[in-house]
Amino acid sequence: MNILFISLGCDKNLVDSEVMLGLLDKKGYQIVDSEEDADIIVVNTCCFIHDAKEESIQTILEMAEYKKEGKLKALIVTGCLAQRYQQEIIDEIPEVDAVLGTTSYDHIVEAVEEALAGNGHVVLEDVDALPDVKEKRLVTTGGHYAYMKIAEGCDKHCTYCIIPKLRGNYRSVPMEKLLAEAKDLADQGVKELILVAQETTVYGKDLYGEKSLHKLLRELCKISGIQWIRILYCYPEEIYDELIQTIKEEKKVCHYLDLPIQHASDAVLKRMGRRTSKAQLVEIIEKLRKEIPDISLRTTLITGFPGETQEQHEELKDFVDEMEFDRLGVFTYSPEEDTPAATMTEQIPEEVKEDRQAELMELQQEIAFDLAEDMVGREVLVMIEGKVADENAYVGRTYKDAPNVDGLIFINTDEELMSGDFARVRVTGALEYDLIGELI
């Protein structure tokens, strides 16, 4: 039987997809990449914001057409949309044969078998469960880098966010399990581990009574084959001295942090339910840059949060201009049902949200260009991602660039390189690099 797997949403969802693919692969199912070749289609959904919800629904409806035409034997929906709207999916899209919630992905083989037998199937485990799957994941990121989910759920309960209701309370994955998974990934050829969770910074506090991300990092650094370790989703208020010191000392840990701050106005941050003030944000950013001068900081912002005034928007622009983040993404606020922010007064018109988003991105483009110009003449290590067709050039990533969220750079060389190779290069332009060193 041929299975097509469609994974939508974030990298954390992708890890769940890869676990399900591993379970199906072990059972002998053939993984295909075309709807026309598929006997079974699984859609792993997202519904974090409105656009993600719309993409998930549209994808399910498109795949349902193959069921109507009789080409498809089973259609299965998993993930966040399935967790939140399982009954609506069952009632309104009869072509769907099975629904699995966010903590039920370990039931994927059972769901497929039941669907093929003609039995409707819904599995919604306790949202605070933590599936324990022994089989190997099927890595889909090309083999030289992989995401590793170190925890599930979130305890923050920001007023705009539905995640705690869909993913449960914060649960760290035991360190011994993560180390075994990392060793297995390294044996498969993975050279870059990207640590993800709804929040990575408080890893281990629920299991070990204290924040333990620094301990996990030191153990991961001992694994042969792993050359880069990158950390995403670090809440700024939870960054602590031992973590900073570990990033500073361990050569394998990229000098890169993803700090989702969302805003810089104290009033807006308070309405969002965030746990930092602007002064605290400035303090932690300055501390990181003092301790690790070459650190690359990425953040995300939300424009048009309910009640955001023009003055507060200007305050955010001034903050971005002053902080000069290396990487920055901006989202317009999306009101999600069952969240406190969705019922707040003073909702902002979409046009205003988008105008403010555009202003911030235009400002960040100027900052990014200036920072890129400052890199000219320096030497950096890059991971090769692939070759530019018909040119003596390759694309790659520096330690400053996380896959799919940050940019790619171009390396000019007549040498033959492979995806996953590391090379030392000299920066010759804003995005132009020349190969100068042997492969590592």
Secondary structure, DSSP 8 states (H G I E B T S, - for coil): -EEEEEE-S-HHHHHHHHHHHHHHHHTT-EEES-GGG-SEEEEEE--SSHHHHHHHHHHHHHHHHHHHTT--SEEEEEEHHHHHSHHHHHHH-TT--EEE-TT-GGGHHHHHHHHHTT--EEE---TT------S-----S-SSEEEEE-EE--S---TT--HHHHH-S-EE--HHHHHHHHHHHHHTT--EEEEE-S-STTTTHHHHSS--HHHHHHHHTTSTT--EEEE----GGG--HHHHHHHHH-TTEEEEEE---B---HHHHHHHT-S--HHHHHHHHHHHHHHSTT-EEEEEEEES-TT--HHHHHHHHHHHHHH--SEEEEEE----TTSGGGG-SS---HHHHHHHHHHHHHHHHHHHHHHHHHTTT-EEEEEEEEE-TTSSEEEEEETT--TTTS--EEEE-SS---TT-EEEEEE-SSSEEEE-S---
